[in-house]
């Protein structure tokens, strides 16, 4: 029984850690696309706000919110 619990919690820990690791990759993608973008200043401002909100959510441990915000920023960038 102990082994089963240890294995279960290990998988939980590993999966949450790997999930949290996707946020920095998304941040890099957004930053790269922002630097290449030729969108209007207003649209870029809105995208940068999404990006900053996504980074804050990541730093606060809200990784699902962070991923949603960063994916929306990527979608808006095209």
TORPA-283309 format. One line per 8 residues: number of its first residue (from 1); for each residue x, y, z of C-alpha. Coordinates in steps of 0.02 Angstrom, whole numbers. Example, Ala and Ser with C-alpha at 12.3 -4.5 7.8 and 13.67 -1.06 7.14 Angstrom:
% TORPA-283309
1	615:-225:390  684:-53:357
END
This chain:
% TORPA-283309
1	0:0:0  142:120:41  223:90:-128  61:125:-218  38:290:-127  218:341:-158  205:302:-343  39:394:-357
9	104:552:-273  265:544:-374  166:544:-536  61:688:-472  215:789:-429  301:752:-593  149:795:-698  117:960:-609
17	300:1008:-626  305:970:-811  142:1064:-838  213:1217:-750  360:1209:-868  255:1250:-1021  223:1429:-965  402:1491:-992
25	404:1412:-1165  242:1501:-1209  313:1665:-1142  464:1647:-1257  350:1612:-1406  245:1766:-1369  399:1875:-1347  473:1813:-1512
33	312:1846:-1606  292:2018:-1527  465:2068:-1586  424:2013:-1764  247:2081:-1766  187:2221:-1877  20:2244:-1789  -44:2414:-1737
41	14:2490:-1574  -157:2466:-1494  -163:2280:-1536  16:2255:-1475  -27:2343:-1313  -173:2225:-1284  -64:2074:-1324  73:2134:-1207
49	-57:2153:-1070  -110:1971:-1098  72:1919:-1095  106:2011:-932  -51:1939:-854  4:1765:-908  175:1789:-830  97:1851:-668
57	-21:1702:-663  127:1586:-689  225:1668:-549  72:1654:-436  61:1467:-471  -97:1480:-578  -27:1384:-725  -190:1342:-813
65	-238:1527:-811  -65:1572:-873  -76:1449:-1016  -248:1514:-1069  -187:1695:-1069  -27:1657:-1163  -116:1550:-1292  -239:1692:-1319
73	-94:1811:-1345  -18:1691:-1473  -186:1675:-1561  -204:1864:-1569  -29:1878:-1641  -78:1761:-1781
END
